[in-house]
Amino acid sequence: MVNGHTIKRAELSNINALYNLNKAFNGDYTTEELVKDSLLNNKQEIVLIAYTDDTLAGFLCGLIRHSMCYKTLHGEVSELFVHEECLDKVS
């Protein structure tokens, strides 16, 4: 924890929270079952969740990919969401 902020890798116990965060960000385009399946089986994606003072603040999805353009794996942030009420707490 740094200045009240914690970031950790998402776990199966976070499925409902991730579903609700994603729904707030992207609308109703997924289900809790699809979130669970992705956490269990999607080896190209890393999902992180953030807390501010023990309040769920947001999430980040990162993709790890092979490309003909690079000799090694590279990553990209595909989704980043922070609750608006938590933005003023970011320092």
Backbone bond lengths (Angstrom), bond angles and torsions (degrees), N, CA, C in turn:
res aa  C-N    CA-C-N  psi(-1)  N-CA   C-N-CA  omega(-1)  CA-C   N-CA-C  phi
1 M - - - 1.449 - - 1.525 108.22 -
2 V 1.306 115.88 131.78 1.457 122.31 177.50 1.523 108.13 -126.58
3 N 1.329 116.77 120.13 1.468 122.33 179.46 1.528 112.39 50.95
4 G 1.324 117.46 37.73 1.461 121.58 179.05 1.516 114.96 84.15
5 H 1.351 117.65 1.11 1.459 121.76 -178.74 1.527 110.20 -106.37
6 T 1.328 116.02 136.51 1.457 122.38 177.31 1.518 108.64 -130.26
7 I 1.324 116.50 133.82 1.462 122.04 174.60 1.512 107.22 -124.62
8 K 1.331 116.15 130.89 1.459 120.08 179.81 1.520 110.11 -143.98
9 R 1.303 114.62 161.33 1.458 120.02 176.84 1.524 109.25 -69.97
10 A 1.321 116.30 136.60 1.463 121.04 -179.14 1.524 110.28 -65.73
11 E 1.319 114.91 145.53 1.463 123.09 178.55 1.522 109.11 -124.35
12 L 1.315 115.67 169.63 1.465 119.80 -179.88 1.529 111.96 -58.79
13 S 1.315 116.95 -29.19 1.470 119.65 178.81 1.529 112.16 -68.63
14 N 1.331 117.91 -10.28 1.464 122.93 -179.40 1.530 113.35 -98.15
15 I 1.330 118.26 6.15 1.469 121.24 -173.78 1.525 111.97 -56.10
16 N 1.320 117.67 -49.93 1.462 120.18 -177.67 1.519 110.95 -62.75
17 A 1.324 117.09 -43.09 1.463 121.09 178.96 1.523 110.77 -63.10
18 L 1.332 117.51 -44.63 1.462 120.86 178.73 1.520 111.44 -62.90
19 Y 1.317 116.30 -41.87 1.460 120.07 178.07 1.533 110.34 -58.63
20 N 1.331 116.57 -46.96 1.468 120.21 -178.58 1.523 112.51 -67.41
21 L 1.327 117.38 -39.54 1.464 120.23 176.07 1.526 110.99 -62.79
22 N 1.331 116.11 -45.16 1.458 120.19 -179.98 1.524 111.28 -64.73
23 K 1.323 116.76 -37.88 1.471 120.37 177.83 1.526 110.42 -63.49
24 A 1.335 117.63 -39.74 1.463 121.14 177.65 1.526 111.03 -65.14
25 F 1.331 116.27 -32.60 1.467 121.81 -176.30 1.531 112.31 -86.05
26 N 1.317 117.04 -49.35 1.461 122.46 -171.03 1.522 115.33 -109.29
27 G 1.319 117.59 -6.98 1.459 119.61 -173.73 1.523 109.82 90.43
28 D 1.301 115.97 -171.64 1.469 122.00 -172.95 1.529 111.04 -90.58
29 Y 1.338 116.34 66.68 1.464 120.63 -175.85 1.522 113.93 -107.21
30 T 1.327 118.30 3.23 1.452 120.39 -179.30 1.518 108.83 -142.20
31 T 1.305 116.80 -179.53 1.460 122.92 177.46 1.526 108.25 -130.79
32 E 1.318 116.31 164.61 1.463 119.61 176.11 1.525 110.04 -61.86
33 E 1.322 117.53 -35.34 1.470 120.84 179.15 1.527 111.02 -64.48
34 L 1.332 117.94 -40.15 1.469 120.52 177.65 1.522 111.61 -68.41
35 V 1.328 117.31 -35.87 1.465 120.72 175.60 1.524 109.12 -62.74
36 K 1.322 116.85 -45.95 1.470 121.41 178.54 1.524 110.90 -60.08
37 D 1.318 116.55 -47.17 1.466 120.73 -179.81 1.526 110.96 -59.76
38 S 1.315 116.71 -40.87 1.461 120.37 179.91 1.527 111.30 -65.74
39 L 1.333 116.86 -43.80 1.464 119.77 178.37 1.525 111.61 -62.02
40 L 1.325 116.49 -36.82 1.468 120.71 -178.23 1.525 113.01 -79.04
41 N 1.325 117.96 -35.13 1.464 119.75 -165.83 1.519 116.96 -120.88
42 N 1.317 118.61 -17.08 1.458 120.09 -176.97 1.527 109.32 -83.99
43 K 1.319 116.30 99.42 1.464 121.78 -176.39 1.528 112.66 -82.33
44 Q 1.323 118.02 -5.74 1.462 121.65 178.97 1.522 112.47 -96.54
45 E 1.326 117.23 -3.43 1.459 120.16 -175.15 1.524 110.35 -122.21
46 I 1.318 114.89 138.63 1.455 122.36 172.12 1.525 106.53 -115.68
47 V 1.331 116.18 130.36 1.458 121.41 -179.66 1.532 108.23 -116.44
48 L 1.317 115.54 125.35 1.458 122.16 177.89 1.516 109.51 -115.44
49 I 1.332 116.54 148.00 1.451 120.75 175.02 1.527 108.30 -122.25
50 A 1.312 115.19 149.49 1.458 121.21 -177.17 1.524 110.18 -121.23
51 Y 1.322 114.30 141.43 1.458 122.26 175.37 1.517 108.51 -122.81
52 T 1.308 116.12 143.97 1.463 122.42 171.54 1.519 106.43 -122.68
53 D 1.321 115.69 117.63 1.467 120.92 -177.12 1.524 111.62 49.23
54 D 1.327 116.90 47.30 1.468 124.54 178.87 1.521 114.56 66.77
55 T 1.334 118.17 11.38 1.460 122.88 174.68 1.520 108.07 -104.06
56 L 1.327 116.66 131.20 1.454 120.62 178.34 1.521 109.25 -60.99
57 A 1.337 116.57 121.29 1.460 120.73 -173.03 1.516 113.76 -107.49
58 G 1.339 118.46 -31.64 1.459 119.45 -177.12 1.510 112.81 174.33
59 F 1.333 114.64 -171.60 1.462 120.48 179.89 1.522 110.53 -148.23
60 L 1.320 114.32 161.85 1.456 122.80 176.28 1.515 108.12 -137.26
61 C 1.334 116.86 135.35 1.458 122.38 172.24 1.524 107.66 -113.65
62 G 1.303 115.53 127.31 1.457 120.87 177.88 1.508 110.48 -121.47
63 L 1.313 116.21 139.90 1.459 122.09 179.83 1.520 109.90 -106.91
64 I 1.316 115.93 137.66 1.455 122.46 174.72 1.522 106.30 -112.21
65 R 1.349 115.83 123.49 1.466 118.23 -172.74 1.517 112.68 -137.27
66 H 1.323 112.63 155.17 1.464 121.63 168.37 1.528 106.41 -91.73
67 S 1.304 116.50 146.83 1.451 120.73 176.57 1.518 109.30 -148.21
68 M 1.313 115.65 147.07 1.453 119.57 176.03 1.524 111.22 -65.05
69 C 1.328 115.97 -17.19 1.466 121.51 -176.06 1.527 113.49 -79.49
70 Y 1.334 117.27 -14.78 1.463 120.78 -174.51 1.523 110.56 -133.84
71 K 1.330 115.97 151.13 1.461 120.96 177.46 1.520 111.62 -76.45
72 T 1.316 116.86 -25.58 1.462 121.14 -176.10 1.530 109.75 -123.03
73 L 1.320 114.42 173.57 1.464 120.35 174.71 1.523 109.71 -61.61
74 H 1.299 115.97 151.72 1.459 119.67 172.69 1.524 108.89 -136.53
75 G 1.308 116.22 161.06 1.453 120.70 -176.81 1.510 111.72 -122.38
76 E 1.302 113.50 160.00 1.461 119.65 178.00 1.520 108.72 -150.30
77 V 1.313 116.46 142.31 1.459 121.32 174.69 1.519 106.80 -83.14
78 S 1.329 116.11 120.15 1.465 119.75 -178.05 1.529 112.41 -99.66
79 E 1.324 117.45 -28.47 1.459 121.82 179.08 1.527 108.19 -143.80
80 L 1.313 116.30 139.94 1.463 121.87 175.09 1.519 107.32 -147.00
81 F 1.328 116.10 121.53 1.455 120.81 -178.74 1.520 109.57 -136.12
82 V 1.328 116.05 132.55 1.463 122.73 173.67 1.522 107.33 -130.30
83 H 1.339 115.58 128.49 1.474 119.90 176.08 1.520 109.18 -53.73
84 E 1.319 115.71 135.44 1.463 120.65 -177.60 1.532 112.28 -56.77
85 E 1.342 116.62 -38.89 1.471 119.68 -178.31 1.531 112.24 -68.86
86 C 1.318 117.49 -14.50 1.467 120.94 178.08 1.523 112.48 -93.53
87 L 1.317 117.74 -13.55 1.467 120.80 -176.72 1.519 112.59 -61.51
88 D 1.321 117.67 -36.68 1.465 119.20 -178.64 1.520 112.72 -73.61
89 K 1.335 117.20 -9.41 1.468 121.32 178.58 1.525 112.04 -93.47
90 V 1.324 117.10 -7.87 1.458 121.00 -179.38 1.525 108.31 -75.61
91 S 1.322 114.61 128.08 1.463 117.73 179.21 1.510 110.85 -127.85
